[in-house]
């Protein structure tokens, strides 16, 4: 994943209008200048990054060196970016200058890039975006949280433990994860896509019209609980034990293989395991639920 890919992906288009922190009195927007600038800000040790106020950010894991940030954008926007760091926690935001209560961009790039050796916690909210530009490798656990219409995108993550939490129309997309234990918690119309996951165990909880998809899941034990109109499409399963329980109109599709499959569908829910093979299967459908059972291998 090169620089151009991420800079284009995070270019703010149209406008950042009426950010919540800027709404007060008569509306007056700050129009972006035609001059692009870059400002370097030295940082203390960063362990977590939180992005808010509708701004876009990129994290780059470095092999060594002191942490720092680069603020890139129209020169009259640079000083509007806030970088609040305390105890290893970095909060990136946007503050309107006095007399203004909004921002107007056209096709200008406007983002913050953070460089440090090992950040392990990432949070976005309020329409913000965060990308991990390079692969992330750490012996510690990694936590990702996306909410309030924001999104997080990453390539390869190799870590001890891995946790995703999405709510309020948040979105997370990761190319590949290798870890010991993984957890996914989705709610409030959020989305999560894991192209590839290799783990000892996965515990996924899906609710409130959320969507979960995975292109490959390999490991030991996988537990998926789906409710409240959520949906899941899990392909490339190669695990020892698979436990799936769905209800309240949820839909889940499973493909691949496992040693043991335990499937439960209720309250108008559907499980389609027709493309799954298992040595042993137990299934239970009630309250209008339905199951297409796996074949035996």
N, C-alpha and C positions, 0 to 999 in steps of 0.2 A: 504494500500500500504506500504509494509515493506521496510527496507533498502536494502536488497538483490535485490529486484525487480529493484530499481532505480540504484543501483551500476552496475548491469549487463546491464541495459538498456543504461547506459551512458559510459560504457567501450569503449574506442576508439580502434578500431581494424584496422588491416593493418597499415596505416601510416597517419600522418598529414604531408603531403608533400607540400612544397612550399607555405606556408601561405602568403597572399598578403603583409603583413607587413614585411615579411622576405626576399622577393625576391630582391637580389642585387648581382651582380658579379658572381663569380664561385660558383656552387652549392656545399654545404657541409652540411650534415644533422647531427643533434645531436641524436645519438642512445640512447634509453632509457636504463638505468642501470637495473640490476636485483633486486636492493634493493628498496622496497617500503618504503615511509616515509610520515609523516603527520606533517604539520606546522600550528600552530594556530596564527591567526592575529586578534588583537582587532580592532573593528570598532567603529565609531561614529554612531549616529542614522541613520538608512537606511530606506528610503521611496521608492526608486526605484532601480531596478537592471537591468543593461544592460550587455549582454554577447556577446562577439565578438571574432574574431581571431580563430574560429573553436574549441573553448574549450567547455566543458560541465560543467554545474552548477546545483546545487540543492538548493532550498530554503526550510527552515524548520521554520514554525511559532512557536514561543515559548510563554509560558504564561507570562514570566517575565524574567528579567535579561538583562545584557548589550549585545549588538550585537557583533558577532565575525564571522570569517570565518575559515574554515579548508581546507587547500590545501593538497590533497592526490594524490600521484603518485610516479613515480621513483624519487629517491633522487636528481638526476642531473637535473630534470625538475622543482622542487619546486620553485627555485628562478627565473624561467622564467615567472612565473605568475605575472601579474600586477593587483593590486587592487587600483584603483584611486577613492577616495571618496571625494565629495565636495557638501556641501549644501544638504545632504541627498541622493544624487545620487551616486550609486556605479557602476563603470564600470570595468568589469572583462575582462582581455585580456591576451595575450601571446606575449612575446618579445624574439626574438632569442638572444642568447649570442653573443658576438663579435666573428667574424670569422665563424659563422654559418648562414644558411639561410633556415633552415627547421628542422622538427622533424620526428623521425621514431619510431613508437610504434609497438609492436606485439599484445600481449593480455593483456598488463598491464592496470590497472585502472588508470585514470588520470582525476580528476575533482575537482571542488571547491564547498564547501558546506557552505551556508550562514545561520546563525541563528539570527533571530530578531523577535520582537513582532508583527510588523504590516507593512509589505511591500505591497504596493498596485499598483505598476507599474512594468511591466516586459517586457523586450525587448530582442530579439535575432537577430543576423545578422551574415553574413560571415560563414555560415555552423555550427553555434553553436547550443547547446541544453540547455534547461532549464526545470527542473521539480519542481513542488510543491509537496514535499514529503508527507505532511500532508494536511488535510483540511484547508482552509483559511476562517476565519470569521472576518469581519470588518464592521463597520458602515459607512465606506467611499466607494467611487467608486473604482472599480478595472479596470485597463487598461492592455491589453495584445497586444503586437505587434511582429510579426514574419516575417522576410524577408530574402532575400539572401540565400535561401537554408537552413534555420535554422528551428528549431521546438521548441514548448512549449507544455508540457503535465501537466495536473492538475487533481486532484480528485474533491472534493466538494468545491465550492466557494459560500459563503453566504455574500452578500454585498449590498450596496445601489444602485449603478448603475454598469453596466458591459459593457465593450467595447472591441471588438476584431478587429484588423487590420492585414491583411496578404498581402504580396506582394512578387514578385520575387521568386516564388516557396517556400514560407514559409508554415508552417504547424502548426495548433493548434488543440489539442484534449483535451476536458474537460469532465469529467464524469458527473458532475451535477452542475447547477448554479441556485441559488435562488436570485432574485434581483427585484428592481422596474422596471427600464428601461434598456433594452439591445440593443446593436447595433453591427452589424457585417459588415465589409467592406473588401471584398476580390478582389484581382486582380492578374494579371501576373502569372497564373498557380498555384495559392495558393490553400490550402485545409483547411477546418475547419470541425470538427465533434463535435457536442454537444450531448452527450448521453441523457441528460435531461435538460430542461430549464423551469423554472417557473418564470414568470415575468408579469408585468402589460402591457408592450408593448415591441415589438421587431421590429427593423428596420434593414433589411438585404439588402445590396447592393452587387451584385455579377457580376464580369466582367472578361474579358480577360482569358477565359478558366479555371476559378476557379471552385472549387467543394465544395458544402456545404451539410452537412447531419445532421439530428437531429433525435433522437429516440423518443423523447417526447417533445412537446411544449404545455405548459399550460399558460393561462393568458387572457388578455383583447384583445388588438389590435395587429395584426401581419401584417407587410408590407414587401413583398419580391420583389425586383426589380432585374431582371437577364438579362444579356446582354453579347455580344461578345463571344458566344460559351460556356458559363458557364453551369453548371448543378447543380441541387439540388434534394435531396430526404428527404422530411420532413414527418416523421411518428408520430403517437400518438398525433395528433393535437386536442386540446380541448380549443378553444378560442371563444371569442365573435365575433370579426370581422377579416376576413382574406382578404387582398388585395394583389394580385399577378399580376405583369406585366412583361412579358418576351419578348425578341426580339433577333435579330441577331443570329439565330440558337441555342438558348438556350433550355434546356430541364429541366422540373421540374415535380416531382411526389409528390402528396399530399395524405395523408391518415389520417382519424380521423373524427372530427366533428367541426362545427362552427355554429354560429347563422346566420351570413351574409358572403357570399363569393362574391368577385368582381374579376373576372379573365379577363386578357387581354393578347392575344398572337399575335405577329406580326413578320414579317421578317423571316419566316421559323422556328419560335419557336413552341414548343409543351408544353402543360400543360395537365398532366394526373391526373385528380381529381376523377377518377372512384371509388376510395376507400375512398372518402370523402363524408360526409353527411352535408347538410346545410338546414336551414329553408328557407332562401332566397338566390337566386343566380342571379347575373348578369354577363354575359360573352360576350366578343367581340374578334373575330379572324379576322385578315386581313393580307394582304401581304404574303400569304402562311403560316400563322400560323394556328395551330389547337388546339382544346380544347376538352377533354373528361370531360363533366360536372359532378358535384357531384349529388348524389341522394338526395331527400328531406327526412328529418326525422321528 
